[in-house]
Amino acid sequence: MKQQLRPAITLLALLTIITGVIYPLTVTGLAQVLFPHQASGSLIVIDGKAYGSELIGQQFDDPKYFWGRPSAAGYNAAASSGSNYGPMNPTLEEVVQARIDALHAVDPNNPLPIPVDLVTASASGLDPHISVASALYQVRRVASARGLSEAVVTSLVEKYTEGRQFGIFGEPRVNVLLLNLALDEIQ
């Protein structure tokens, strides 16, 4: 039994050191050297102050800001999850209708159709992006709240529109935090 137990314990200790210490330290070190911005959370830092991450959605509810996609997780990265409401669940319909009503209340004369990503939460609940249609839907409200022309705000949306991933995957999108920071910068 000792002849079998000793090599098993030695191998366990060796593999624990390799896979639990050496490998994670190596990968973390390489990431910090090769991709320092991404490895540090893709934080947006201006004048030494961190405003958030490019990769995690934040809640904006002031009319002078663009609003992101609703979060079923309450914008809590530790609780990232979707609502898990199926299309036949009456609660989903109630939640979506409440979001539609809130958008109509803050901008009652907006003639554009409300994009679906402004009223439905994503699977993660932390999307940092909205569709271009969602950004354009909000231009009027944001411009009015800030006393800017719609043309100026629309040009910012166009400037911060990101193309498809690698030119083929997904749809064009707008990072809400970057767009809102740019709005604050021009004022």
ZIJO-V736128 format. One record per residue. N is the residue number from 1. RES is the residue in three letters. PSI is psi in whole degrees, -180 to 180 (NA if undefined). BURIAL is b if it has 16 or more other ideal C-beta (glycine too) atoms within 10 Angstrom, else e. D_CENTER is the distance of its C-alpha to the mean C-alpha in whole Angstrom. Layout:
BEGIN
N&RES&PSI&BURIAL&D_CENTER + N&RES&PSI&BURIAL&D_CENTER
END
This chain:
BEGIN
1&MET&-41&e&55 + 2&LYS&-35&e&55 + 3&GLN&-28&e&55 + 4&GLN&-34&e&52 + 5&LEU&-42&e&50 + 6&ARG&-50&e&50 + 7&PRO&-33&e&48 + 8&ALA&-44&e&46 + 9&ILE&-40&e&45 + 10&THR&-45&e&45 + 11&LEU&-41&e&43 + 12&LEU&-46&e&40 + 13&ALA&-44&e&40 + 14&LEU&-48&e&40 + 15&LEU&-33&e&37 + 16&THR&-43&e&35 + 17&ILE&-44&e&36 + 18&ILE&-53&e&34 + 19&THR&-21&e&31 + 20&GLY&-17&e&30 + 21&VAL&-61&e&31 + 22&ILE&-50&e&32 + 23&TYR&-51&e&29 + 24&PRO&-39&e&26 + 25&LEU&-39&e&28 + 26&THR&-49&e&28 + 27&VAL&-43&e&25 + 28&THR&-44&e&23 + 29&GLY&-45&e&26 + 30&LEU&-42&e&25 + 31&ALA&-41&e&22 + 32&GLN&-33&e&22 + 33&VAL&-46&e&25 + 34&LEU&-35&e&23 + 35&PHE&65&e&20 + 36&PRO&-39&e&20 + 37&HIS&-48&e&17 + 38&GLN&-40&e&14 + 39&ALA&-21&e&17 + 40&SER&15&e&16 + 41&GLY&11&e&12 + 42&SER&44&e&12 + 43&LEU&143&e&12 + 44&ILE&112&b&13 + 45&VAL&125&e&17 + 46&ILE&124&e&19 + 47&ASP&40&e&22 + 48&GLY&0&e&22 + 49&LYS&127&e&19 + 50&ALA&127&e&16 + 51&TYR&-13&e&13 + 52&GLY&-175&b&10 + 53&SER&145&b&8 + 54&GLU&-17&e&7 + 55&LEU&-7&b&5 + 56&ILE&125&b&4 + 57&GLY&150&b&3 + 58&GLN&158&b&7 + 59&GLN&127&e&10 + 60&PHE&123&b&12 + 61&ASP&2&e&15 + 62&ASP&134&e&18 + 63&PRO&-20&e&19 + 64&LYS&0&b&19 + 65&TYR&154&b&15 + 66&PHE&140&b&13 + 67&TRP&142&b&11 + 68&GLY&-173&b&8 + 69&ARG&140&b&8 + 70&PRO&150&b&10 + 71&SER&123&b&10 + 72&ALA&-17&b&13 + 73&ALA&6&b&12 + 74&GLY&31&e&12 + 75&TYR&29&b&9 + 76&ASN&110&e&11 + 77&ALA&-27&e&10 + 78&ALA&-19&e&14 + 79&ALA&31&e&14 + 80&SER&121&b&11 + 81&SER&165&e&13 + 82&GLY&178&e&13 + 83&SER&-24&b&16 + 84&ASN&22&e&19 + 85&TYR&125&b&20 + 86&GLY&167&e&22 + 87&PRO&-19&e&23 + 88&MET&-2&e&27 + 89&ASN&123&e&25 + 90&PRO&-25&e&27 + 91&THR&-37&e&24 + 92&LEU&-45&b&21 + 93&GLU&-40&e&23 + 94&GLU&-44&e&24 + 95&VAL&-46&b&20 + 96&VAL&-43&b&19 + 97&GLN&-39&e&23 + 98&ALA&-39&e&22 + 99&ARG&-39&b&19 + 100&ILE&-46&e&21 + 101&ASP&-40&e&23 + 102&ALA&-40&e&21 + 103&LEU&-41&b&20 + 104&HIS&-35&e&24 + 105&ALA&-39&e&25 + 106&VAL&-21&e&23 + 107&ASP&70&b&24 + 108&PRO&-23&e&27 + 109&ASN&11&e&28 + 110&ASN&118&e&25 + 111&PRO&-10&e&27 + 112&LEU&149&e&24 + 113&PRO&144&e&23 + 114&ILE&122&b&20 + 115&PRO&146&b&17 + 116&VAL&-32&e&16 + 117&ASP&-7&b&12 + 118&LEU&-12&b&13 + 119&VAL&-5&b&15 + 120&THR&141&b&14 + 121&ALA&155&b&11 + 122&SER&177&b&10 + 123&ALA&-38&e&11 + 124&SER&-28&b&9 + 125&GLY&8&b&8 + 126&LEU&27&b&5 + 127&ASP&127&b&3 + 128&PRO&-10&b&2 + 129&HIS&156&b&5 + 130&ILE&163&b&8 + 131&SER&160&b&12 + 132&VAL&-38&b&14 + 133&ALA&-38&b&16 + 134&SER&-38&b&14 + 135&ALA&-45&b&14 + 136&LEU&-34&b&18 + 137&TYR&-34&b&18 + 138&GLN&-7&b&17 + 139&VAL&-47&b&19 + 140&ARG&-48&b&23 + 141&ARG&-47&b&21 + 142&VAL&-44&b&20 + 143&ALA&-44&b&23 + 144&SER&-44&e&25 + 145&ALA&-29&e&24 + 146&ARG&-6&b&24 + 147&GLY&31&e&27 + 148&LEU&162&b&26 + 149&SER&152&e&27 + 150&GLU&-32&e&25 + 151&ALA&-40&e&26 + 152&VAL&-45&e&24 + 153&VAL&-40&b&21 + 154&THR&-40&b&21 + 155&SER&-34&e&22 + 156&LEU&-42&b&19 + 157&VAL&-45&b&16 + 158&GLU&-41&e&18 + 159&LYS&-37&e&18 + 160&TYR&11&b&14 + 161&THR&125&b&14 + 162&GLU&141&e&13 + 163&GLY&-175&e&16 + 164&ARG&149&e&16 + 165&GLN&124&e&15 + 166&PHE&20&e&19 + 167&GLY&-5&e&20 + 168&ILE&-26&e&20 + 169&PHE&138&e&17 + 170&GLY&-167&e&15 + 171&GLU&159&e&15 + 172&PRO&146&e&14 + 173&ARG&168&b&11 + 174&VAL&129&b&10 + 175&ASN&116&b&7 + 176&VAL&-43&b&8 + 177&LEU&-45&b&8 + 178&LEU&-41&b&11 + 179&LEU&-44&b&12 + 180&ASN&-37&b&13 + 181&LEU&-37&b&14 + 182&ALA&-38&e&17 + 183&LEU&-46&b&18 + 184&ASP&-35&e&19 + 185&GLU&-38&e&21 + 186&ILE&-13&e&23 + 187&GLN&NA&e&24
END
